[in-house]
């Protein structure tokens, strides 16, 4: 008898797991709360390491496709001091495949392939150990039973409470994300600063990181230690106000570095939450 298997969450981890099952002939259903694959921006680029992410894609039978889509040159990394001094400028060899970059959107589309994904299915609760298996509750009131449920739905997982009451805590570090488009044409100076991969500038309790994606798109992350409510007096939808606050926070840093923030047109607040390092849980059937 074939088992009913569900993966909750259509991110890279959940989709990769589902593709491995699919390759080995196990029917699997992916339950994803987003209404469509392109419902929101896919986020920045990912580096997939040999023996880790690349191994998972090999097991999914997608190694060749990944090699065609990935960007080995994206492994390049520059590290600057706050005054703009280059402390490290590492560039990969042409044959270096240790951890090539791939855009999240490209990886998502690669993984989706033939998978059965139910879009717009928001899981609210999972109840294991019922007579018919694992009962999955959805936001629209529907319920469905599976023999096996895999939780791949992120930090605020709706599956995790079935095995553990522990919730993520704020780490004290937050990030504000912005982006630059067509950087090579519109901002050639910043394109040279970033190089083919990423540039990171580290100061005391704060950093600026810019990460090149394909098509001249660059993600910029301003990271700093702050209370979770640091922005209560700030309208995060007001790009000019957020930009001014960030420029004040990084005051004194080299002007070319601050241009990464000056040219950002929209900003997203992304505080870092994490589970305790010692977190474990007891096995629950299903």
N, C-alpha and C positions, 0 to 999 in steps of 0.2 A: 504493500500500500504506500502510495506517495504521500509524504507529509506536507502539510500546509505550512509554508514558511513565509514570514513577513519581516521585512527590514524597515524600521521606522527611521526616516531621515534619508534625504537624497543628496547628501554631501559626498565628498570624495571617498570617505571611509565606507559609508553604507553602500554606495554604488559599486565600489571595488569588490566588496564582499559578495554583493548580489551577482556580479559578473562571474566570480569564481564559482559560485553555486550553479549558475546558468551553464557554464562551460562543462560542468560535470553532470549535467542532465537533471538538476534539481529545480523544479518550478519554484519561483520565488516572486513575491509581490513587494514592491517598494511603496511605502506610504509616505507621501511628502505633503507638507502643509502649503507650500507655495502653489498657486493656481496654475503655473506654467514654468517651463525651464528658464525663461527670460523674465520672470516676474520682478526680479531685482538684480542689481549689479552683482556679478559673480565673485568680486573681490580680487585681490592681487595674485601675483604669480606664485607658484609653488616649486620648490626644488625637491626632486625625488631622488633619494640616495640609492646607490647600489646596495643590494642586500636588504633593503627596507621597502620603500615605495616602488622601486623598479622591480623587486622580486615579486611584490603583490601583483603588479601588472603582468609579469611573466606568467604567474599562475592563472591569471584571467585570460591568457592568450593574446595579450595586447602589446607585447614588447615592441614589435616592429612598428606598429602604429604610433606608439609613444615616441620612438626614435625619430619618426618623420615629423612630428609636431613640436618636439621639445627644442630648446635653444641652449646648446652647450656653452655658447658665448655668454649667456646670462649668469654663469657661475662667477664672473668677474666681480671683485669686491674692492672698493676703495674705502679707506678709513681716514678721516680728517680730524684735526684738532679744531677747536671752536674758532680759531683765528684763520682757518682755511689751510693750514699747513698739512700737506699730505704725509700721513704717518705710514700708510701701507697702500700699495697699488698692485694687487695680485690679478693676473690674467691667466686663464686656463690655456693649456695646450690645445691645438685643434682637435686632437683625438681624446681629450679628457671627457669621460662620461660619468664621473664620480657622482655628480648631483646636478644634472641639467635642469633648467627651469622650464615650466610649462604654464601657460595661462590657465586659470581655474575654469574659465568658460570652455576652452578647448578640451581640457581634461574631462569636464562634465559631459560634453557632447560625445566624446570618445566612449565614455563609460556607459552612457544611456543606451546606445546601440539597440539591441533587441529586447531590452528589459521591459517588464510589465510594471509601469509606474502609474500609480493612481494619484494624480495631482489634486491639490485642494483638499486632501484628507488630513485634517488636523487631529492628531491623537491627544486625548486628554488624560487617559488613565489606562493602565494595563493590570489585569488581575490574573495571576497565574494560579494553577491548581484547581481549576473548575472541572466539572465532570467531562466536559467536551474539549478541554485544553486551556489555552491562554485566551482570556477574553479581553479584546481591545475595544475601548470606548472612544468614540469620535465626538468632535465639537458639535456636530449637527444632530446628535442624539442617537445615531446608529451604533450598532455593535457588531463585531465579527470575531469568530473564534479561529485560532491558529494552533498548530502543534508546537511551533517554535517561533519566538519573537526576538529579533536582534535590535537592541537600542543603539542607534547611531544618530541620535537627534540632539547632540551638542551639550553644552554646559548645563542648560536648564532642561535636561531630558525629562520627558514624561514617562519614560520606561524605567529609569533608574529607581524611583521610589518602590518598585516591585521587589528590589533586592537590597536597597539601602536607604535610610532616612537622611543621609548626609547631603548637604547642599553646598554649592560653591560659595566661597567667600571672596570679598574684594581684596585684592593683593596690595592695594595702596598705590598702584601704578595705573595710569590712564593713558589713552592714546586718542589723538584727534587726527583723523584721516582726511586728506584732500588729494587732488589729482591734477595732472597736467596733460593736455592733449596735443598731439602733433608737435612734440617737444623739439624735434630736430629742425623743424622749419620755424616755429614760433619763438622758441627759446634756445637757440644754438649754444649759448654760453652754458646753460644748465645741462644741455645734452652732453657737452664735453665734461662737465663736472661729474655727472652720473656715470658716464662710460657705458659699456655694453651690459652691465649688470646692476649692481647696487652701490650706493655710497652711504656711509654712516658717519655721523658726527656726534661725538660723545662729550658731554659736559657733566657737571655735578648734578646728579639726580634728574637729568634730562638728556634727551637725544633727539636728533633728526635723522630719519632714514628715508631715502628715496630709492625706489625699486622700479627698474624698467620692465614694462610688459611689451608685448608685440605691438606693432602698428604705431609706434611713437607715443604710446600711452605710458604715463609714469604715475605710480602711487607714492604719495608722500605721507609719512607718519611722524607726528610730533608726540613724543612720549615723555611723561614726567610724573613725579610723585606728587600726589594731591589728595585731599579728602574726596570722597565720592560725590559730595555736593558742591564741588569747587565752582560749578557753573550756574548756581541757582539765580544769580543776578544777571545772567547772560542769556539772550535769545539765540539758541544754537542754529536757528534758521536764518539769522542775520549774519551773512558771510563777512561783511565789513567789520562787525563788532567782534566776531570770533578771531578774525585775522589780526585785529589790533591787540586783542588780549594775548594771542600767541607771540606776536612780535615783541610785546613788552616782556613776556616771560623769557624770551631768548635774547633779550637786549644785550648788546655787546658782542654778539657772534658776528662772524665775517659777513659782509653784505651779500656776496654771492650765495652763501649758505641760506641766508634769510630770504633770498629771492624764491626759494622753494615754497615758502609760505606766502610771499607777496603775490604770486601768480596763481595761487589756488582760488577757485571760483565757488566752491561749496565745501562744507566741512561736516564730518560725521564723528560723533562722540562714541568711543569704543573703550570703556573701562575694562580692565583685565580681571576676570574672576577665575578661581581655580579651586579644585578639590584639595583637601589636605594630602600631603605627600604620603602619609601612612594609611590612606584610605583603602580598605579591603571590604569584601562582602562575602556572605555565605551563599553557596550555590542554591539556586531555586530551579526546580525542573521546569522546562519550557522557556 
